[in-house]
Amino acid sequence: MPLMDALPMQSKGWIKGRPNWVMTLLSIVMLVALWGLDSVSVAANRIVAGSGYASWEAFGWVGGALASLLLLFVLLMAWQPTHSRLNLLSQLAAITLLLLLMPFGLMAASAALIDSQMPQARLSAGAAYWVVLFCAMLALVELRLRLALSRFWIALVMLGVGGLWWLCASLWLDRLALVQEFQAREEAFWLAFSEHLAMVSIAVGVSIVLGIILALLIRRYRAIQRGAFALLNFFQTIPSLALFGLLLAPLAWVSANVPFAATLGIQGIGWTPALLALVIYSLLPMVRNTYVALEAVSPDVLDAASGMGMYPSQRFWQVRVPLALPILLEGIRITAVQAIGLTAVAALIGAGGLGSFIFQGLGQAAMDMVLLGALPILLIALMVDAGLGALSEALRQGASDD
């Protein structure tokens, strides 16, 4: 459902003839940012502060005019009272083209602004660049909802855009500060990347198993339902840093007094408290969605299965679980996206992961190092969200077709 349609309803006639206010607003914000804020900054080296440059200085008048024309086209289309599929697809094409052209803008800025005699000079994306990128992503979400497209197609578009960005960064954007930070720490980056994925995978895997067991117990023993959900809700109210801190002392005591735990590598800092906290935070969405999914199966369908002579175990595994799978996958999607973000904080207690770059960058006031940790986390979360969301939609569609 389009975002504006979630607001209190007006008359049908007004809705039919209104402009798309979301796309209109996003286009205006992007145009104002493009011409009112610095698009890039150039610094002589990593230590000194950079100087900002406006769009026409960074990309040239041709580049600035091209970006403006694309945004004006989107604004004009969004202002039209008709929302035909062709209109929406043309806006989607313009936004996608804008995203594809953005790395070429950085290449043009690098060639125009950086002196070849200054090998340490570096280029950074400015405020306008990030505002346009953020608004363009929001525009993709709005257009996907308006077009009722599957997440799969938007994920495919983003994969193509990401691939082009990666190619440009690898081959032609060696003066970009983010690329320089990556090249200086490539080995550490891939190690942190693998640590991040491993922690998320283990935490989500354990929470799926525990969540399903808890949901089944809650369904079997109704008396514990209120207490179990109250406890899981209570865990969600504890700030992540506080929970990490609360786990340090008991785990350190266990490590010091239980030799077997010490041989397993259980310590007060590092992976152990990080994984425990991630599992605790992941349990509520997992248990709640599993419980709701299993309860949402129509009793008529179960009665029909009984009428066909199915045993209780057959009804559960062959009827209830397959029908509950789309909602169950939504729970896994929420759990995974939440764990991907929370794992960044685990770097504060020595668990590693991409969060280590974020906190090192904050300590050194190096925003490009912060982005080196933050951007992959954002991309992983978007890919997991799109992939599991598309799978859930496909299963839901398959169930409705049956």
C-alpha positions as CSV (number, residue, x, y, z in Angstrom):
1,M,0.0,0.0,0.0
2,P,1.4,3.4,-0.9
3,L,2.6,5.4,2.1
4,M,0.1,8.2,1.6
5,D,-2.8,5.8,1.5
6,A,-2.1,4.9,5.1
7,L,-3.3,8.3,6.2
8,P,-6.9,9.0,7.1
9,M,-9.0,8.6,4.0
10,Q,-10.4,11.4,1.9
11,S,-13.0,11.2,-0.8
12,K,-12.3,8.7,-3.6
13,G,-12.5,11.4,-6.2
14,W,-9.8,13.5,-4.5
15,I,-7.6,10.5,-4.1
16,K,-7.9,9.6,-7.8
17,G,-6.8,13.0,-9.0
18,R,-4.1,13.9,-6.5
19,P,-0.4,14.2,-7.2
20,N,2.0,11.7,-5.6
21,W,3.0,13.9,-2.7
22,V,5.7,11.5,-1.5
23,M,7.6,11.5,-4.8
24,T,7.0,15.3,-5.2
25,L,8.5,16.0,-1.8
26,L,11.4,13.7,-2.3
27,S,12.2,15.3,-5.7
28,I,12.1,18.8,-4.3
29,V,14.4,17.8,-1.3
30,M,16.9,16.2,-3.8
31,L,16.8,19.3,-6.0
32,V,17.4,21.6,-3.0
33,A,20.2,19.4,-1.7
34,L,21.8,19.2,-5.2
35,W,22.0,23.0,-5.6
36,G,22.1,24.1,-2.0
37,L,24.6,21.8,-0.3
38,D,28.2,20.7,-1.0
39,S,28.3,17.6,-3.2
40,V,31.9,16.6,-2.5
41,S,34.8,17.6,-0.4
42,V,38.5,17.4,-1.1
43,A,41.2,17.1,1.5
44,A,45.0,17.2,1.1
45,N,45.4,14.1,3.3
46,R,43.6,12.0,5.9
47,I,44.3,14.4,8.8
48,V,43.3,17.8,7.5
49,A,39.7,18.9,7.0
50,G,38.4,18.9,3.4
51,S,37.0,21.8,1.4
52,G,33.5,21.5,0.1
53,Y,32.5,22.0,-3.5
54,A,29.0,22.6,-5.0
55,S,27.5,20.4,-7.7
56,W,28.4,22.6,-10.6
57,E,32.1,22.8,-9.4
58,A,32.3,19.0,-8.8
59,F,30.4,17.6,-11.7
60,G,30.5,20.5,-14.1
61,W,27.5,22.3,-15.4
62,V,26.6,19.4,-17.7
63,G,26.6,16.9,-14.8
64,G,24.6,19.2,-12.6
65,A,22.1,19.9,-15.4
66,L,21.7,16.2,-16.2
67,A,21.0,15.3,-12.5
68,S,18.6,18.2,-12.3
69,L,16.7,17.2,-15.5
70,L,16.2,13.7,-14.1
71,L,14.9,15.1,-10.8
72,L,12.6,17.6,-12.6
73,F,11.3,14.8,-14.8
74,V,10.4,12.8,-11.7
75,L,8.8,15.9,-10.1
76,L,6.7,16.5,-13.2
77,M,5.6,12.9,-13.4
78,A,4.8,12.8,-9.7
79,W,2.8,16.0,-10.0
80,Q,0.5,14.5,-12.7
81,P,-2.9,13.6,-11.3
82,T,-2.8,10.3,-13.1
83,H,-0.9,7.4,-11.7
84,S,-0.8,5.1,-14.7
85,R,1.7,2.2,-14.6
86,L,3.7,3.9,-17.4
87,N,4.0,7.1,-15.3
88,L,5.3,5.2,-12.3
89,L,7.7,3.1,-14.4
90,S,9.1,6.2,-16.0
91,Q,9.8,7.6,-12.5
92,L,11.4,4.3,-11.5
93,A,13.6,4.4,-14.6
94,A,14.7,8.0,-13.9
95,I,15.6,7.2,-10.2
96,T,17.5,4.1,-11.3
97,L,19.4,6.1,-13.9
98,L,20.3,8.7,-11.3
99,L,21.7,6.0,-9.0
100,L,23.7,4.5,-11.9
101,L,25.2,7.9,-12.8
102,M,26.2,8.9,-9.2
103,P,29.6,7.0,-9.2
104,F,30.4,8.7,-12.5
105,G,29.8,12.0,-10.9
106,L,32.4,11.2,-8.3
107,M,34.8,10.2,-11.1
108,A,34.3,13.5,-12.8
109,A,34.8,15.4,-9.5
110,S,38.0,13.4,-8.8
111,A,39.4,14.3,-12.2
112,A,38.4,18.0,-11.9
113,L,39.3,18.8,-8.3
114,I,42.2,16.6,-7.3
115,D,45.7,17.7,-8.3
116,S,47.7,14.8,-9.6
117,Q,50.8,16.2,-7.9
118,M,49.2,15.5,-4.5
119,P,49.2,11.7,-4.0
120,Q,47.7,11.9,-0.6
121,A,44.7,14.0,-1.6
122,R,41.3,12.3,-1.2
123,L,37.7,12.9,-2.3
124,S,34.7,12.4,0.0
125,A,31.0,12.5,-0.8
126,G,29.4,15.6,0.6
127,A,26.0,16.3,2.3
128,A,24.2,16.7,-1.0
129,Y,25.4,13.4,-2.3
130,W,24.2,11.5,0.8
131,V,20.8,13.3,0.9
132,V,20.2,12.5,-2.8
133,L,21.2,8.9,-2.2
134,F,19.0,8.5,0.8
135,C,16.0,10.1,-0.9
136,A,16.5,8.0,-4.0
137,M,16.3,4.9,-1.9
138,L,13.1,6.1,-0.3
139,A,11.8,6.8,-3.8
140,L,12.5,3.2,-4.8
141,V,10.5,2.0,-1.8
142,E,7.6,4.3,-2.6
143,L,7.5,3.3,-6.3
144,R,7.8,-0.4,-5.5
145,L,4.7,0.0,-3.2
146,R,2.8,2.0,-5.9
147,L,3.7,-0.5,-8.6
148,A,3.0,-3.5,-6.3
149,L,6.3,-5.0,-7.3
150,S,7.8,-7.9,-5.6
151,R,10.9,-7.2,-3.4
152,F,12.7,-9.5,-5.7
153,W,12.7,-6.9,-8.6
154,I,13.9,-4.1,-6.5
155,A,16.6,-6.3,-5.0
156,L,17.6,-7.1,-8.6
157,V,17.8,-3.4,-9.5
158,M,19.8,-2.7,-6.3
159,L,22.1,-5.6,-7.1
160,G,22.8,-4.1,-10.6
161,V,23.4,-0.6,-9.2
162,G,25.6,-2.0,-6.4
163,G,27.6,-4.0,-9.0
164,L,28.3,-0.9,-11.1
165,W,29.3,1.1,-8.0
166,W,31.6,-1.7,-7.0
167,L,33.2,-1.8,-10.4
168,C,33.7,2.0,-10.5
169,A,35.2,2.0,-7.0
170,S,37.6,-0.9,-7.9
171,L,38.8,0.6,-11.2
172,W,38.5,4.3,-11.3
173,L,37.7,5.8,-7.8
174,D,41.1,5.2,-6.1
175,R,41.0,8.8,-4.9
176,L,37.8,8.3,-3.0
177,A,38.5,8.4,0.7
178,L,36.2,5.4,1.4
179,V,38.1,3.3,-1.2
180,Q,41.4,4.4,0.3
181,E,40.2,3.4,3.8
182,F,39.2,0.0,2.4
183,Q,42.5,-0.5,0.6
184,A,44.5,0.4,3.7
185,R,42.6,-2.2,5.8
186,E,41.4,-4.8,3.2
187,E,42.6,-7.8,5.2
188,A,41.1,-6.5,8.4
189,F,37.9,-5.6,6.6
190,W,37.3,-9.1,5.3
191,L,38.1,-10.6,8.7
192,A,35.6,-8.2,10.4
193,F,33.0,-8.9,7.6
194,S,33.3,-12.7,8.2
195,E,33.1,-12.2,12.0
196,H,30.0,-10.1,11.5
197,L,28.3,-12.7,9.3
198,A,29.3,-15.5,11.6
199,M,27.9,-13.8,14.7
200,V,24.6,-13.0,13.0
201,S,24.3,-16.5,11.5
202,I,24.9,-18.2,14.8
203,A,22.6,-15.9,16.8
204,V,19.7,-16.1,14.3
205,G,20.2,-19.9,14.0
206,V,20.0,-20.4,17.7
207,S,17.1,-18.0,18.1
208,I,15.2,-19.9,15.4
209,V,15.5,-23.2,17.2
210,L,14.8,-21.7,20.7
211,G,12.0,-19.6,19.3
212,I,10.2,-22.5,17.7
213,I,10.6,-24.6,20.9
214,L,9.3,-21.8,23.1
215,A,6.3,-21.1,20.7
216,L,5.4,-24.8,20.8
217,L,5.6,-24.8,24.6
218,I,3.4,-21.7,24.8
219,R,0.8,-23.3,22.5
220,R,0.9,-26.5,24.6
221,Y,0.8,-24.9,28.0
222,R,-1.4,-21.8,27.7
223,A,-0.8,-20.9,31.4
224,I,2.8,-19.8,30.7
225,Q,1.9,-17.6,27.7
226,R,1.5,-14.3,29.6
227,G,4.6,-14.8,31.7
228,A,6.7,-15.9,28.7
229,F,5.8,-12.9,26.6
230,A,6.2,-10.5,29.5
231,L,9.7,-11.8,30.1
232,L,10.7,-11.5,26.4
233,N,9.2,-8.0,26.3
234,F,11.2,-7.1,29.4
235,F,14.5,-8.2,27.7
236,Q,13.6,-5.9,24.8
237,T,13.4,-2.9,27.1
238,I,17.1,-3.3,28.3
239,P,19.4,-1.1,26.2
240,S,21.9,-3.2,24.3
241,L,25.0,-1.7,25.9
242,A,23.5,-2.3,29.4
243,L,22.8,-5.9,28.5
244,F,26.3,-6.4,27.3
245,G,27.6,-4.9,30.5
246,L,25.3,-7.0,32.7
247,L,26.6,-10.2,31.1
248,L,30.3,-9.4,31.7
249,A,30.5,-10.2,35.4
250,P,28.6,-13.5,35.5
251,L,30.4,-14.8,32.4
252,A,33.8,-13.8,33.8
253,W,33.0,-15.6,37.0
254,V,32.0,-18.7,35.1
255,S,35.2,-18.6,33.1
256,A,37.3,-18.2,36.3
257,N,35.5,-21.0,38.3
258,V,34.4,-23.6,35.7
259,P,37.4,-25.0,33.9
260,F,35.3,-26.7,31.3
261,A,33.7,-23.4,30.4
262,A,37.1,-21.8,30.1
263,T,38.2,-24.5,27.7
264,L,35.2,-23.8,25.6
265,G,36.4,-20.2,25.3
266,I,33.6,-18.6,27.4
267,Q,34.9,-15.3,28.7
268,G,33.4,-12.1,30.1
269,I,34.2,-10.2,26.9
270,G,34.2,-11.2,23.3
271,W,31.9,-13.5,21.4
272,T,30.2,-15.1,24.4
273,P,28.3,-12.1,25.8
274,A,27.7,-10.8,22.3
275,L,26.0,-14.0,21.2
276,L,24.0,-14.3,24.4
277,A,22.7,-10.8,24.1
278,L,21.9,-11.2,20.4
279,V,20.0,-14.4,21.0
280,I,18.1,-12.8,23.9
281,Y,17.1,-9.8,21.7
282,S,16.1,-12.1,18.8
283,L,13.8,-14.3,20.8
284,L,10.8,-12.0,21.0
285,P,10.2,-11.5,17.3
286,M,10.9,-15.1,16.6
287,V,8.6,-16.5,19.3
288,R,5.8,-14.1,18.6
289,N,5.8,-14.6,14.8
290,T,6.0,-18.4,15.2
291,Y,3.2,-18.5,17.7
292,V,1.0,-16.2,15.6
293,A,1.8,-18.1,12.4
294,L,0.8,-21.4,13.9
295,E,-2.3,-20.0,15.5
296,A,-3.4,-18.3,12.2
297,V,-4.0,-21.5,10.3
298,S,-7.8,-21.8,9.7
299,P,-9.5,-24.4,11.9
300,D,-11.6,-25.4,8.8
301,V,-8.4,-26.4,7.0
302,L,-7.4,-28.5,9.9
303,D,-10.8,-30.1,10.1
304,A,-10.6,-30.9,6.5
305,A,-7.3,-32.6,7.1
306,S,-8.8,-34.6,9.9
307,G,-11.6,-35.6,7.7
308,M,-9.1,-37.0,5.2
309,G,-7.8,-39.2,7.9
310,M,-4.6,-37.4,8.8
311,Y,-3.0,-38.1,12.2
312,P,-2.2,-35.1,14.5
313,S,1.5,-35.2,13.6
314,Q,0.6,-35.3,9.9
315,R,-1.7,-32.3,10.3
316,F,1.0,-30.4,12.0
317,W,3.9,-31.1,9.6
318,Q,2.0,-31.4,6.4
319,V,-0.8,-28.7,6.9
320,R,-0.1,-26.3,9.7
321,V,3.7,-25.7,9.2
322,P,3.5,-25.2,5.4
323,L,0.6,-22.7,5.8
324,A,2.4,-20.9,8.7
325,L,5.7,-20.7,6.8
326,P,5.2,-17.2,5.2
327,I,4.5,-15.5,8.6
328,L,7.3,-17.6,10.2
329,L,9.7,-16.3,7.5
330,E,8.6,-12.7,8.3
331,G,9.8,-13.4,11.9
332,I,13.1,-14.7,10.7
333,R,13.4,-11.6,8.5
334,I,12.8,-9.2,11.4
335,T,15.1,-11.2,13.6
336,A,17.9,-11.3,11.1
337,V,17.8,-7.6,10.2
338,Q,17.7,-6.7,13.9
339,A,20.7,-8.9,14.6
340,I,22.7,-7.4,11.8
341,G,22.3,-4.0,13.2
342,L,22.9,-5.0,16.9
343,T,26.0,-6.9,16.1
344,A,27.7,-3.6,15.3
345,V,27.4,-2.7,19.0
346,A,29.1,-5.9,20.0
347,A,32.4,-4.5,18.9
348,L,32.5,-2.5,22.1
349,I,33.0,-5.6,24.1
350,G,35.7,-7.1,21.9
351,A,33.5,-9.3,19.7
352,G,34.9,-7.8,16.5
353,G,32.7,-7.4,13.4
354,L,32.2,-4.4,11.2
355,G,31.2,-2.3,14.3
356,S,35.0,-2.1,15.1
357,F,35.5,0.2,12.2
358,I,32.6,2.4,13.3
359,F,34.0,2.9,16.8
360,Q,37.6,3.3,15.6
361,G,36.4,6.0,13.1
362,L,34.4,7.8,15.8
363,G,37.5,7.8,18.1
364,Q,39.7,9.2,15.3
365,A,37.0,11.6,14.0
366,A,37.4,9.8,10.6
367,M,34.0,9.6,9.1
368,D,35.2,7.6,6.1
369,M,36.3,4.8,8.4
370,V,32.8,5.0,10.1
371,L,31.3,4.5,6.7
372,L,33.6,1.6,6.0
373,G,31.8,-0.2,8.8
374,A,28.3,1.2,8.5
375,L,27.7,0.9,4.8
376,P,28.3,-2.9,4.6
377,I,26.0,-3.4,7.6
378,L,23.3,-1.4,5.8
379,L,23.8,-3.3,2.5
380,I,23.7,-6.7,4.3
381,A,20.5,-5.7,6.1
382,L,18.9,-4.5,2.9
383,M,19.8,-7.7,1.0
384,V,18.6,-10.0,3.8
385,D,15.4,-7.9,4.1
386,A,14.7,-8.1,0.4
387,G,15.7,-11.7,0.0
388,L,13.6,-13.1,2.9
389,G,10.8,-10.7,2.1
390,A,10.6,-11.9,-1.5
391,L,10.7,-15.5,-0.4
392,S,7.8,-14.9,2.1
393,E,5.8,-13.1,-0.6
394,A,6.4,-16.0,-3.0
395,L,5.3,-18.5,-0.5
396,R,2.2,-16.4,0.4
397,Q,1.3,-16.1,-3.3
398,G,1.8,-19.8,-3.8
399,A,-0.5,-20.6,-0.8
400,S,-3.2,-18.2,-2.1
401,D,-3.0,-19.8,-5.6
402,D,-3.4,-23.2,-4.2
